[in-house]
Amino acid sequence: MPFNNITDEEQSDIMIASKNNNNSSEKQIHEDLNSGNSSSGVSEDEEHDYDSAVVNKIKSVQNLKMSGAESDRLLSLPSKNHEKFLRTLFDNVLDKAIFDGTKRENKVLEWTDPEELQKKLNMDLKDDPDSDETLLKLANDTIKYSVKTGHPYFVNQLFSCVDPYGFAGQLITDALNPSVYTYEVSPVFILMEEVVLKEMREIVGYKNGEGDGIFCPGGSLANGYSISCARYHAFPDVKAKGLHSLPRLVLFTSADAHYSVKKLASFMGIGTDNVYLIRTDECGKMDMSHLESEILRAKEENALPFMVSATAGTTVLGAFDPLEKIADLCEKYNLWMHVDAAWGGGALMSQKYKKLLKGIERSDSVTWNPHKMLACPQQCSTFLCRHEGILSECHSSNAAYLFQKDKFYDTKYDTGDKHIQCGRRADVYKFWYMWRAKGTKGFEKHVDQIFEKAEYFTELIKNREGFELIAEPECTNICFWYIPKKLRNLPRDDQFNQELHKIAPKVKERMMKEGSMMITYQPLNSKPNFFRLVLQDSSLTKQDMMHFVDIIVKYSEEL
């Protein structure tokens, strides 16, 4: 069947494509193009189908005739054709996200409603690739419409800042794309983890830094590891026999503790009903008399208490539980003592403020997140334990395809089997790189500075009309109300609380829509919404503290 509309160039292209792709022989292609002395015996539909097939073949060939840069787009391997794109992208990231994104005179965010943002960014996925120019615009728009968490006026969460050395460290690990489970694929980071974890255990107070530890994806998972290790420590058979071999287990934590304790207890089959919440005092510290009475209650119920999860720096009030007294009770009743120091652990780096965690050295395990108070990039979380080898005993499965015992090197360096994960990011490196850049003394100065700014801010609002503290702060979170003039003379009744409850959300809305700053708010127990300022950026100044106060006053009074 002749196809007379094919040009000589197109026929040549199809021959080249055929040779390169081995889809059919050159002879067959020629036969396809020149076959049939006539179209006799072929229906119009069949001829149309044949014509369509050849047109598709031509389109396929034309797609293959892309420039070098376009064809490289299909390959997951950098080449010289990518260099201009990557250098432009990196320059834009440095200019727009790192430097412009952290200037006080620029906005913290460019607020856009969700439906409008979807239209502006055009997030739809497509069959055909975008050009480099389009990709660069997408990257710039992503930066433009994202919250600049490194901005000095982002005081919204228990993380912030863009530490330049942490950022540099993260760039390196992203470029290397390692997975930290065996020495053969991740030699540098395997060794580095053990060095950093041992130093952190020494800082906690474990003798000679001995024990065990891991970097894990977030403080919630670190708290989960504590429950897993505590349960295994009490009942080693649980690894093989499961929950059916156990009595009803009960663990105890503060009513103000992080929600991950209950969440992970549920995940691990212990159940949220078996997480007994302990009352706190007006400062947010665990009530020791209630803790002991709940331990005794669990025993009377024929349940088995096995663990107390204390908190060093609660999420909202920043309270530090009385660790020495908790340690005494844990020794008395033979309970595993875990300390969730995800937030407050950074204070251990300071000779002045480490007293807040006195007693942590008596714990069995600790959660400590360097991405919080120490301002390491997200995410960087550790689980530290005084019991050497327990993580492997509790979690290892000895997968023969990965953790072979007959390797040519000492397989004690294949540490990945003690994690519940397989693939794992090298979160250690950015923290190690920061530590080398600043030294332990630099971290200490950083911690001292943010505590000093928190103390300054506290005194500032104590002496400013309309501000009231929720509790005297221990950490660098300061919780307070601002009461506008129109509410100050009202009786402190339910109506007053309802009106006060509306202030913080409206102020936060204006902050975000104007991009001026971000500070969080929340209720607590029966208290109406209050502001929570969180400081972990050591670049903040006294002028910044006054700026925060002035913005809150201005927006509140203009409601």
Disulfide bonds with the S-S distance in Angstrom:
none
